[in-house]
């Protein structure tokens, strides 16, 4: 299934396995070649692998399939940015913002593209090729995906430093001694710089790339650093802890404490101690607002408590924050689904379900989850039921039926159908409106529709004789004489002696007798035989070995039929 392949691709992408993600998204596209989300996801995976040409092709296909989808232009802009086609990238992001002006992703992409365009026109990072790693359209996404750098981004000061380097690449050299900057370079370039030879070796690589003498040579500080590493030996992990600044250690401690608060909230939620759960999740949000699961979990508690406004507010905040930190699409989809559930709980009229349905649909564009799809179907069903209830008015239904009757008398059957249909909408349990519309359909030659309306009559009221007359007539005109006769016989059980039913049976017997005598045209005979073969009861008879033998013997020797007269076989089934 395409959804399964897409889910595998999303999982691989989240794990940073971009090559594997491309394969899974490609498999999904083979199964659903017109699914714009699949092309969008594969474009993101190609961009993460710096295959911007392939990313552009998929982004263009995304926009072609869904020109009104803002995210498609985000993919298009990112691919063009990677190809250094900054003017076109700016145009793509602006087109996306025209569709969704509040999109933080498109706003950030536009700002990055304009900054890169300005830097490119003024020389930009040309003096330092390493600085170009900071200009990629997927720069922040790579940092969030890499476990080495994800923790660093919780430090506002360090994020500000990275933004400053993006805006002024010449500042990079001043920060190369920072071990965290080495992790950032490694994530952005797709290599492990620090494990290859420490921060000093990365600085030497930068010098060589600028063409300076001795660029790859090992500085005294570099040698000294290596000697210190050897001295640390088995205490490497401990030494790494010592390299963290006080602010970094504090941030790490807050994140760990936030996770503990979340776990405590989960435990309280399972015990249905909702107030306690809210307190723990709130504390987790205060400690670390970069993890939107704290918000979505608190929203779930509010949903259970019936505090729908608080639930919706948390979901909106989770979506907004998720965009800012480039959270997994699944987490954003979860927040939107939870918002839809809260809105559906609040709904009292058909119109109230519209925001809930919109939230579910938006969630499905982020991640197609079966549970979300089920909630969407339930909301649409509930909306339809409320629409019918709100539209229900027996008095107006009677008026519309009478209008239909007048049109019927004047043989204006299409107009009559419209009035009867409106009457049914106003009162779906009015058997007369179904019966009258069935009569119109018979006059118009729409026998399947007539039969369907007649069956609805009988489903609502088995004692409604006209329902049997309408159904029998529809079957008769469809040349299903045996079924028509059976329908008329059922009607006689309700009203024995009904002349119209008896006349209907007589007409069926005449048609069946004509066929038995061969007194019908060959074309009609073939038509009846074809219809008979479609009858499930006839098919079951023909699969019976005994009956097949009877038919074979009868074809070869008609007198042989007498041998089977004492068997419990219904000859009328033949």
C-alpha positions in Angstrom: 0.0 0.0 0.0 1.1 3.5 -0.8 0.4 4.7 2.8 2.6 2.0 4.2 5.5 2.9 1.9 5.0 6.6 2.8 5.1 5.8 6.5 8.4 3.9 6.1 9.8 6.9 4.1 8.7 9.3 6.9 10.3 7.1 9.5 13.6 6.9 7.5 13.6 10.7 6.9 13.1 11.3 10.7 16.0 9.0 11.4 18.2 10.9 9.0 18.3 8.0 6.5 17.6 10.1 3.5 18.7 7.6 0.8 16.4 5.0 2.3 13.6 7.6 2.5 13.9 8.3 -1.2 13.5 4.6 -2.0 10.4 4.3 0.1 8.8 7.4 -1.3 9.6 6.2 -4.8 7.8 2.9 -4.0 4.8 4.8 -2.8 4.7 7.0 -5.9 4.6 3.9 -8.1 1.4 2.9 -6.3 -0.1 6.4 -6.1 1.4 8.4 -9.0 -0.9 11.4 -8.5 -0.3 11.9 -4.8 1.2 15.3 -4.4 2.4 14.7 -0.8 4.6 11.8 -1.9 6.5 14.0 -4.4 6.8 16.7 -1.8 8.3 14.3 0.7 10.7 12.8 -1.8 11.7 16.4 -2.8 12.7 17.0 0.8 14.7 13.8 1.0 16.6 14.7 -2.2 17.3 18.1 -0.9 18.7 16.6 2.3 21.1 14.6 0.1 22.0 17.8 -1.8 20.4 16.4 -5.0 18.7 19.7 -5.7 18.1 18.8 -9.4 16.0 15.8 -8.4 14.4 17.8 -5.5 13.4 20.5 -8.1 11.8 17.9 -10.4 9.7 16.5 -7.5 8.8 20.0 -6.3 7.6 21.1 -9.7 5.5 17.9 -9.9 4.0 18.7 -6.5 3.0 22.2 -7.6 1.6 20.8 -10.9 -0.6 18.4 -9.0 -1.7 20.8 -6.3 -1.1 24.5 -7.3 -3.1 25.6 -4.3 -1.0 23.8 -1.7 1.5 26.2 0.1 3.9 23.5 1.1 4.6 22.7 -2.6 6.1 26.1 -3.0 8.2 25.7 0.1 9.7 22.6 -1.5 10.2 24.4 -4.8 11.9 27.3 -3.1 14.2 25.0 -1.1 15.3 23.2 -4.2 15.9 26.4 -6.2 17.8 27.8 -3.2 20.0 24.7 -3.2 20.7 25.2 -7.0 21.7 28.8 -6.2 18.8 30.1 -8.3 18.0 32.6 -5.6 15.7 34.9 -7.7 13.5 31.9 -8.6 13.6 30.7 -5.0 12.3 34.1 -3.8 9.5 34.0 -6.3 8.5 30.4 -5.2 8.4 31.4 -1.6 6.4 34.5 -2.4 3.9 32.5 -4.4 3.5 30.2 -1.4 3.0 33.1 1.0 0.3 34.4 -1.3 -1.7 31.2 -0.4 -0.7 31.1 3.3 0.6 34.5 4.5 1.0 33.3 8.1 3.3 30.3 7.2 6.5 30.6 9.3 8.2 28.0 7.1 7.6 30.1 3.9 8.6 33.3 5.7 11.9 31.8 6.9 12.6 30.3 3.5 12.0 33.7 1.8 14.2 35.5 4.3 17.0 32.9 3.7 16.7 33.1 -0.1 16.9 36.9 0.0 19.9 36.8 2.3 21.6 34.3 0.1 20.8 36.3 -3.0 22.3 39.4 -1.4 25.4 37.5 -0.3 25.8 36.0 -3.7 25.6 39.3 -5.4 28.1 40.9 -3.0 30.6 38.0 -2.9 28.9 36.4 0.1 30.7 33.3 1.4 32.9 33.2 -1.6 36.0 33.8 0.6 35.2 30.8 2.8 33.7 27.7 1.2 32.9 26.2 4.6 30.5 29.1 5.2 28.4 27.9 2.3 27.2 25.0 4.5 25.2 27.6 6.5 23.4 28.8 3.4 21.6 25.6 2.4 17.8 25.6 2.4 17.7 22.5 4.6 20.4 23.8 7.1 18.1 24.0 10.1 16.3 20.8 9.3 19.7 19.0 9.2 20.6 20.4 12.6 17.3 19.2 14.1 17.7 15.8 12.5 21.2 15.2 13.8 21.4 14.0 17.4 24.8 15.8 17.8 23.3 19.2 17.1 19.7 18.9 18.2 20.7 19.6 21.8 22.7 22.7 20.9 19.7 24.4 19.3 18.0 24.8 22.7 20.6 27.4 23.6 19.2 30.8 22.3 22.6 32.4 22.3 24.1 29.7 20.1 21.1 29.9 17.7 21.8 33.6 17.5 25.4 32.9 16.7 24.4 30.5 13.9 22.0 33.2 12.5 24.8 35.8 12.6 27.1 33.4 10.7 24.4 32.9 8.1 24.0 36.6 7.6 27.8 37.3 7.7 29.9 34.3 6.7 33.1 36.0 7.7 32.2 35.5 11.3 32.6 31.7 11.0 36.4 31.7 11.6 35.9 33.4 15.0 33.8 30.5 16.2 35.6 27.5 14.8 37.2 26.9 18.2 33.7 26.2 19.6 33.2 22.4 19.6 29.5 22.9 19.0 30.3 24.7 15.8 32.2 21.6 14.6 29.2 19.5 15.2 27.1 22.0 13.2 29.6 21.9 10.3 29.6 18.1 10.5 25.8 17.9 10.3 25.5 20.5 7.6 28.2 18.8 5.4 27.1 15.3 6.2 30.4 14.3 7.8 31.8 13.8 11.3 34.4 16.5 11.6 35.2 16.3 15.3 35.8 12.5 15.3 38.1 13.0 12.3 40.5 15.3 14.1 39.1 17.9 16.6 38.2 21.5 16.2 41.7 22.6 15.3 41.9 20.2 12.3 38.5 21.7 11.1 40.0 25.2 11.4 43.1 24.0 9.4 40.7 22.6 6.7 39.1 26.0 6.5 42.5 27.6 6.0 43.4 25.2 3.3 40.2 25.8 1.4 41.1 29.5 1.4 44.5 28.6 -0.1 46.6 29.6 2.9 50.0 28.0 3.4 50.1 25.1 5.8 46.4 24.9 5.8 46.4 21.2 6.5 49.4 21.4 8.8 48.8 20.6 12.4 49.2 23.7 14.6 50.9 23.6 18.0 47.5 23.9 19.7 46.2 21.0 17.6 49.1 18.8 18.7 48.7 19.8 22.3 45.0 19.1 22.0 45.7 15.6 20.7 48.1 14.9 23.5 45.5 16.0 26.0 43.0 13.7 24.4 45.4 10.8 24.8 45.9 11.7 28.4 42.2 11.6 29.0 42.0 8.0 27.7 39.0 6.2 29.0 37.6 9.4 30.6 36.6 10.7 27.2 32.9 10.9 28.0 33.7 12.6 31.2 36.0 15.1 29.5 33.2 15.9 27.0 31.0 16.9 29.9 33.7 19.2 31.1 33.7 20.9 27.6 30.1 22.1 28.1 29.6 25.6 29.3 27.5 26.3 32.4 24.7 27.5 30.2 24.8 24.3 28.1 24.8 22.1 31.2 21.8 24.0 32.6 19.9 23.7 29.3 20.6 19.9 29.2 19.5 19.6 32.8 16.2 21.4 32.0 15.6 19.1 29.1 16.1 16.0 31.2 13.9 17.4 33.9 11.2 18.2 31.3 11.3 14.6 30.2 10.8 13.4 33.8 7.9 15.8 34.2 6.4 14.4 31.0 6.7 10.8 32.2 5.1 11.8 35.5 2.3 13.4 33.5 1.8 10.2 31.5 1.6 8.1 34.7 -1.0 10.5 36.1 -3.0 10.5 32.9 -3.2 6.7 32.9 -4.5 6.9 36.5 -7.1 9.5 35.3 -5.5 12.0 37.7 -6.0 14.8 35.2 -5.3 17.8 37.3 -2.0 16.3 38.3 -1.2 15.4 34.7 -1.8 19.0 33.6 0.6 20.3 36.3 3.4 18.0 35.2 2.9 18.7 31.4 2.8 22.5 32.2 6.0 22.2 34.1 7.6 20.3 31.2 6.5 23.1 28.7 8.1 25.7 31.0 11.3 23.8 31.1 11.6 23.0 27.4 9.2 24.5 24.8 11.0 22.9 21.8 9.3 19.5 22.4 5.7 19.9 21.2 4.6 16.5 22.6 4.3 18.2 26.0 1.7 20.5 24.6 -0.2 17.8 22.7 -0.2 15.6 25.8 -1.6 18.4 27.9 -4.2 19.0 25.1 -5.2 15.3 25.4 -5.8 15.8 29.1 -7.9 18.9 28.5 -9.9 16.9 25.9 -10.7 14.2 28.5 -11.7 16.9 31.1 -14.0 18.5 28.6 -12.0 21.8 28.5 -12.2 22.1 24.8 -11.1 25.7 24.5 -7.9 25.0 26.4 -7.3 21.9 24.3 -7.7 23.8 21.1 -5.3 26.6 22.3 -2.6 24.0 23.2 -3.0 22.3 19.8 -2.7 25.7 17.9 0.4 26.5 20.0 1.9 23.1 19.2 1.4 23.5 15.5 2.9 27.0 15.5 5.9 25.9 17.6 6.3 22.7 15.6 6.7 24.8 12.4 9.3 26.9 14.2 11.4 23.9 15.3 10.8 21.8 12.2 9.0 19.1 14.2 8.1 15.8 12.7 5.0 16.0 10.4 3.4 13.2 12.5 3.6 15.4 15.6 2.0 18.3 13.9 -0.7 16.1 12.4 -1.4 14.7 15.9 -1.9 18.3 17.2 -4.3 19.1 14.3 -6.2 15.8 14.8 -6.6 16.6 18.5 -7.9 20.0 17.7 -10.4 18.5 15.3 -11.6 16.2 18.0 -12.1 19.1 20.4 -14.0 21.1 17.8 -16.2 18.0 17.0 -17.0 17.6 20.7 -18.2 21.2 20.8 -20.3 21.0 17.6 -24.1 21.4 18.1 -25.1 22.3 14.5 -24.1 21.0 11.1 -22.1 24.2 10.5 -20.2 23.7 13.8 -18.6 20.6 12.2 -16.9 22.6 9.4 -13.9 23.7 11.5 -13.4 20.2 12.8 -13.5 18.7 9.3 -11.0 21.3 8.1 -8.7 20.4 11.0 -8.9 16.7 10.2 -8.2 17.4 6.5 -5.2 19.6 7.3 -3.9 16.8 9.6 -4.1 14.3 6.8 -2.0 16.6 4.5 0.7 16.4 7.1 0.4 12.7 7.8 -2.2 10.2 6.5 -3.1 8.5 9.7 -6.0 5.9 9.7 -7.3 7.1 13.0 -7.5 10.7 11.7 -9.3 9.4 8.6 -11.8 7.6 10.7 -12.5 10.7 12.8 -12.9 12.7 9.6 -15.5 10.2 8.3 -17.4 10.3 11.6 -17.4 14.1 11.6 -18.8 14.2 8.0 -21.4 11.6 8.9 -22.5 13.5 12.0 -22.6 16.7 10.0 -24.9 15.1 7.4 -27.2 13.7 10.0 -27.5 17.1 11.6 -28.1 18.7 8.3 -31.0 16.3 7.7 -32.4 17.0 11.2 -32.1 20.7 10.7 -33.8 20.4 7.3 -36.6 18.2 8.6 -40.0 19.8 8.3 -43.1 17.5 7.6 -45.3 20.5 6.8 -43.1 21.7 4.0 -42.7 18.0 2.9 -46.4 17.7 2.4 -46.5 21.0 0.4 -43.7 19.7 -1.9 -45.4 16.4 -2.4 -48.7 18.1 -3.4 -46.7 20.3 -5.9 -45.2 17.1 -7.2 -48.7 15.6 -7.6 -49.9 18.6 -9.6 -46.8 18.3 -11.9 -47.5 14.5 -12.3 -51.1 15.1 -13.4 -49.8 17.5 -16.1 -47.3 14.8 -17.1 -44.4 17.0 -16.2 -42.5 14.1 -14.7 -39.0 15.7 -14.3 -40.5 18.6 -12.4 -42.5 16.2 -10.3 -39.3 14.3 -9.4 -37.7 17.5 -8.1 -40.7 18.2 -5.8 -40.8 14.7 -4.5 -37.1 14.7 -3.9 -37.4 17.9 -1.9 -40.3 16.4 0.1 -38.1 13.4 0.9 -35.3 15.7 2.1 -37.7 17.5 4.4 -39.2 14.2 5.7 -37.1 11.1 4.9 -39.7 8.8 6.4 -42.6 9.8 4.2 -43.4 6.6 2.2 -45.8 8.4 -0.1 -43.1 10.7 -1.5 -40.9 7.6 -2.2 -43.9 5.9 -3.9 -44.8 8.9 -6.0 -41.2 9.4 -7.1 -41.0 5.8 -8.0 -44.1 6.2 -10.2 -42.4 9.2 -11.9 -39.3 7.2 -12.5 -41.4 4.4 -14.2 -42.9 7.0 -16.5 -39.4 8.3 -17.3 -38.1 4.8 -18.0 -35.7 4.9 -15.0 -36.6 1.4 -13.7 -33.6 0.8 -11.4 -34.3 4.1 -9.6 -38.0 3.3 -9.4 -37.2 -0.1 -7.9 -34.9 1.5 -5.3 -37.5 4.0 -4.2 -40.2 1.2 -4.0 -37.8 -0.9 -1.8 -37.3 2.1 0.4 -41.1 2.4 0.8 -41.3 -1.3 1.9 -38.3 -0.8 4.3 -40.2 2.0 6.0 -43.6 0.3 5.9 -44.0 -3.4 4.9 -47.8 -3.0 4.8 -47.7 -0.2 2.2 -49.3 -2.0 -0.8 -48.4 0.6 -3.4 -44.8 -0.2 -2.6 -45.3 -3.7 -3.9 -47.1 -2.4 -7.0 -44.3 0.1 -7.8 -41.6 -2.5 -7.3 -43.4 -5.2 -9.3 -44.0 -2.7 -12.1 -40.3 -1.7 -12.2 -39.3 -5.4 -12.3 -41.9 -6.2 -15.0 -40.6 -3.4 -17.3 -37.1 -4.7 -16.7 -38.4 -8.1 -17.9 -37.7 -9.7 -14.6 -41.1 -11.4 -14.7 -40.3 -14.1 -12.1 -39.2 -11.4 -9.6 -42.1 -9.2 -10.4 -44.6 -12.1 -9.9 -42.9 -12.9 -6.5 -43.2 -9.2 -5.5 -47.0 -9.2 -6.4 -47.5 -12.4 -4.4 -45.9 -10.8 -1.4 -48.2 -7.8 -1.8 -51.2 -10.2 -1.8 -50.2 -11.5 1.6 -50.7 -7.9 2.9 -53.9 -7.3 1.0 -55.5 -10.5 -0.4 -57.7 -9.9 -3.4 -56.1 -6.6 -4.4 -57.1 -6.4 -8.1 -54.0 -4.4 -9.3 -51.7 -7.1 -7.7 -53.7 -9.9 -9.3 -53.6 -8.1 -12.7 -49.8 -7.8 -12.2 -49.5 -11.5 -11.6 -51.6 -12.3 -14.7 -49.4 -10.1 -16.9 -46.3 -11.9 -15.6 -47.8 -15.3 -16.2 -48.6 -14.3 -19.8 -45.1 -13.2 -20.5 -43.6 -16.3 -19.0 -46.0 -18.5 -21.0 -45.1 -16.7 -24.2 -41.4 -17.4 -23.6 -42.2 -21.1 -22.9 -44.1 -21.4 -26.2 -41.2 -19.6 -28.0 -43.6 -16.9 -29.0 -41.0 -14.1 -28.5 -38.3 -12.6 -30.7 -34.9 -14.3 -30.6 -33.3 -11.0 -29.4 -35.7 -10.8 -26.4 -35.1 -14.5 -25.7 -31.3 -13.9 -25.5 -31.9 -10.9 -23.3 -34.0 -12.9 -20.9 -31.5 -15.8 -20.8 -28.7 -13.3 -20.1 -30.6 -11.8 -17.2 -31.5 -15.2 -15.9 -27.8 -16.2 -15.8 -27.1 -13.1 -13.6 -29.7 -14.2 -11.0 -27.9 -15.6 -7.9 -30.6 -18.2 -7.4 -30.2 -19.5 -11.0 -26.4 -19.5 -10.6 -26.7 -21.6 -7.4 -29.0 -24.1 -9.2 -26.6 -24.4 -12.1 -23.7 -25.2 -9.8 -25.7 -28.1 -8.3 -24.4 -31.4 -9.8 -27.8 -33.0 -9.7 -29.5 -30.1 -11.5 -26.7 -29.9 -14.1 -27.3 -33.6 -14.9 -31.0 -33.1 -15.1 -30.5 -30.2 -17.6 -28.1 -32.2 -19.7 -30.4 -35.3 -19.8 -33.4 -33.0 -20.7 -31.5 -31.5 -23.6 -30.6 -34.9 -25.0 -33.9 -36.6 -24.2 -36.9 -34.5 -23.0 -38.7 -37.6 -21.8 -35.9 -38.2 -19.3 -37.3 -35.4 -17.2 -40.0 -37.7 -15.9 -37.4 -39.7 -14.0 -36.8 -36.8 -11.7 -40.4 -36.0 -11.0 -40.3 -37.6 -7.6 -37.2 -35.6 -6.5 -37.4 -32.5 -4.3 -36.4 -30.2 -7.2 -38.5 -27.1 -7.9 -39.1 -27.3 -11.6 -40.2 -23.7 -11.7 -36.6 -22.8 -11.0 -35.7 -24.1 -14.4 
